[in-house]
Amino acid sequence: MDANDRKREIEQLERDVETLRRLVHQDARTEVELERLRREVAELRREFFEHLDAWQRTQLARHPQRPYTLDFARLLFDHFSELHGDRAFGDDPSIVAGMARFAGRPVLVVGHQKGRDTKQKLARNFGMPKPEGYRKALRTVQLAAKFGRPIFSFVDTPGAYPGVDAEERGQAEAIARNLREIMLLPVPILVTITGEGGSGGALAIAVGDRINMLENAIYSVISPEGCASILWRDAAQAPQAAAALRITANDMRQLGLVDEIVPEPEGGAHTNHEEAARILQRVLERQLAELVRLPAAELLEQRYRKFRKMGQAFRESYAVQARG
């Protein structure tokens, strides 16, 4: 039985328990028995979601009902006011940015934005930014730094848009410039990978002092399908590629690439946006309180050391694998 079959079986058990509750005569004995059944089904569901493999978490990370940047802007921040355009070519709706207030403090919010239905997906280019999107992100974060505003970045993209028009307008240069310039901003930067963290398209706005991952998010240099197509000439091998790529939040934490894994509501963030935002809010408030106390020079030094250390973690991890 595969994971989808197991999930459907648990959902059917939940429906059966609810049907039984409506049909049977309600007395103390039946109520106790029904409560026992509810607990057993809830335990099955909890165990199922605790032991998802990399490919199953990839499916959750891509769920069309997961909260996106504009959902977090609404649920976590007050007075969000969106900014548009890169002042060079145009506005890219696959990246949104705007000023807001968080816990009473003026901040900037920036992140990828996907769509839920076909019309929205096309309008947002499936969350795949073009160069003007990254230049808009850079323009807005530099504006925030100018006024001493902390930056909150939300990452959820399959990757940067690979089209000819994006390449013609300097896709690689835009991403590289973001990496360099954001690294030097003297304000706290808190990054949260909320869904897909795809390649340089994600990394371009994922430089920060604290990097968080939602429990079912993924972070990878290439999609599992792309990896499988290259290695095995068969995208159907994506589940095997997902395991080999080590793309889950636990993998990233072990490799030292993220600072904290943020739990999700049972069943995934898509089941309860409000609860997912409440859990994340507690993490972000704590981290921001730690960072705002640091002088700018110390903040920049810690950020520099943080990213220098990432390469060391990779080398040590793969050296252990090679010896094993």
N, C-alpha and C positions, 0 to 999 in steps of 0.2 A: 504493500500500500504506500503510495507516494504522499508527499506533504499535503497536496491539495485535497486528496481523498480523506486524509486524516482530519484536516480542518473541516471539511464538509460533514464528516461523521460527528465531530464535536458539536457543530452547529445544529445538526439534526437531533442530537441528544438534548440540547437546550430547548429546542422547540417541543420535543416530546414531554419534557418535564413541565413546561408551561401548559401544554394541552392537558396533561394529567391533573394539574392543579385546578383547571377549570371544570373538569369532569367529575372528580371524586367528591364525595361528601366531606365537608370540612369539619374535622374534629381534632382534638389534641394529638391523637396518634398519627393520623394521616399528615398533619402539619409537620410533625417531627420527621416523618419519613421523607416528605418532600424536601425539607431543609437539608437532610442528609444527601439526597440525590443532587441538590443544587451545589452543595459543597464539593461533591465528587466530580461533577462536570466542570466546575470552576477550577479545580486542581488539575484536571486533564488539560484545560485550556492554558493554564499558567505554565505547565510543563512543556506544552507544545511550543509556545512562543519563547521559552527560555532556551530551547535547543534547536533553533532554526540554523540551517547552514548558510553559507555565503550567498548562494544563489537565491534562496528563499528570502533573505534579507534584501537582496537586490530588488526583488519584486515588490517588497514593502516600500523600499526607498523610492520606487517609481510610481507608487500608487497615485492615481489622479486626484484623490481626495486629501492627500497630505497637505498640511498648511504650508503656504508659500510666503514670500517676503511680505506681501501686502496684508496677509492674514496676521502675521506677527506684528506688523506695524500698527494694525488696529487693536490687537489684543494686549500688546506689551507697552505701547507708547501713547502719549497724549499729544494732541495738536500736530499730527504728522502733516507736513506740507511738502508735496512732491516737487522736485526740481527736474527740469528737462534740458536735453541738448548738451552737445559737447563743445559748442561755440566754434566748430570747425566744419562739420558736415551735416549733422542732423541729430535727431533723437532716436535712441534704440530702446523700444519698449521691453526688450528681454532683460534689461537691467533697470531697476527703479532705485531712486535715491531721494532723500528729503530730510529736512530738518524736523526735529520732534523734541519731546521732553520725556525723560526716563527717570522715574523716582524724583521728579521735580527739577532735574538737571537738564539743561539744553544739550542735545546730542545730535549726531547725524546717523541716519539709517540708510544702508545700501545693500542691495542683494539682487539675485537672479529672480525672475518672475516667469513661471510657466503659465499655461492656460489649462482650463479644465475641459471645455468642449472644443470642437473642431475650429470654430471661429476664433476663440481666444488663443488656441495653440498657434494658429497661423499668424495672428496679430502679434503674439509674443515670440514668434520664430522658435517655438518649442523650447524656450529658455536657453537658446544658443546665441550668445552675443556676437555682434560684429565689432569692428574696431571703435566705432563711435560709441558703443556701449561702454567699453573699457575706458575710453577717454572721458565720457560723462562721469563714470565712477571716480576717476582720478581728479577731475575738476572739482567734484563735490567734496571729496575727502580733504583735498587741499584747502578748500574754503572752510571746512570744519576746523582744520588745524590752525588756520589763521586766527580764528576766534576762540581757540582753546576748547573745542567741543570734542568729547569722546566719540568714537566711531563704533557702530554696531554693524557687522557684516553678516549676511545670511547667504549661504552658498547652496545652490541646488541647480546644477546644469549637467547635461550629458557631455558638454564640452563647448569650446568656441566654435562658431559657425565656420565650416570648411569650404564655403563657396568661393567662386572666382572673384566676385565683387569684394568680399572681405579681404582676400589676399591682395587684391589691387590697392586697397586702401591701407595696407600695412598691419595686418592682424598680428603677426609675430612681434613687430615693433611695439604695438600698443600694449600687449601683454608684458613684454620685457620692461617697458617703461614703468608700468604699474608696479612690478616687483621691486624695482629700484627705488621709486619715489615714495611708495607707501612705507617701505622699510624705514625711511628717514623722518616720518611724521612724528612730531614730539607730543603726541596726545595718546591716551589709552585706546587700543584697538581690540575689540572683542569679536571673535569670529565664531560662527556656529554653522556647521555643516548639517543642513536639515534634511537633505534627501540624497541626491547624487552629487558627489564631488568629482567631476570629470576633468582630469588632465589640467593643462594650463588654463583652460577656460574657467576652472574653479580657482586655481592658485592665484590668478590675477587679482582677486579680491579676498584672498585667504591669508594674507600676511598679517599677523597680529600678535599681541602680547599674550592672549589666552585663546586657544583654539579648542572648541568643543565639538562634539559629534552627538547628534541624537542617536539613541540606541540602535535604531534600524537603518541609519544612514550608511552610505558607502563612500570611499575615497580612493581613487585609482588613477593611474597614468593612462589607462585605456579601458574601454568598456569590456565586459566579459565576452560579448559577441565579437568585438573587434579583435581581441586577443585570440579567440578560437579560430577566427577566419585566417589569421596570420599563421598560427602554429599548426593547425590541423586542417586548414582549408575547409572548415565546416563550422558555421555559426551555431549548429546544434550542440556543439561541445561546450557551449557557454557555461553550464554548471561546473564542469571540470575546470575551466579557466578561472571562474570566480573563486574557487577554492585555492588555486595555485597563486592567484594575484594577491591574496591576503588583503582584502578590501574592507573588511568589517570594522566596526568601531573598536572591538576588542583587539583586533590585529593592529590597528593604528596606535592604540594605547600602548601595546607591548613594544612597538617599534619606536615609541617616543615621539610620534608625529602629532598627537593630540594630547591636550592636558586633562580633559575630563569627558566622560561619557554621561550624557544626560538621559535618564530613564524616560520612557514613553508610557502613556496609558496602556493598559492591557489591550492587546490586539493591534497596537500601533498608533502613531500620532493621528492618523486619518480618522480614527474612531471618535476622537474627542479633542478638537482644536483648543478649546478653552483650558482643559486640564493639561494638555501638552505645553501651552503657553505659561500656565501657572508654575509648572515644574521648572521650565527654563528660566522664568523670571527670578526665581530664588537663586539660581546659579549665577546669573548675570549680575544681580545686585551685589552678591558677595564678591565676585571678581572685580567689579568696578570699584567697590569700596577699597579693595587692596591696591588697585592701580593708581587711583587718583592721589594717593598719599605719596607716590614716588616723584622725586624731581625729574624733570625732562631728561637730563643727562643719564640718570640711572635707568630710567625707562628704556631709553634707546640702547644702552649697554646690555641690559637684560635681554632685549629683543634680538640683538646681534648674537649674543651667546646662545640663545635658544635655537636660532636657525643654523648656526655653525654646528651645534651638537647633533642636529638631525642626521647629517651625513655620517657622523660617528656611529649613531645607533644603527643605521643601515649596514655599515661595514661590519660591525660586531655581530649583528643578526645573521648576515649571510655567511660570515666566517664560521659561526657555530653550525649552520646548516651544512656547509661544505665538509666540516670535520665529521658531522654525523653521517 
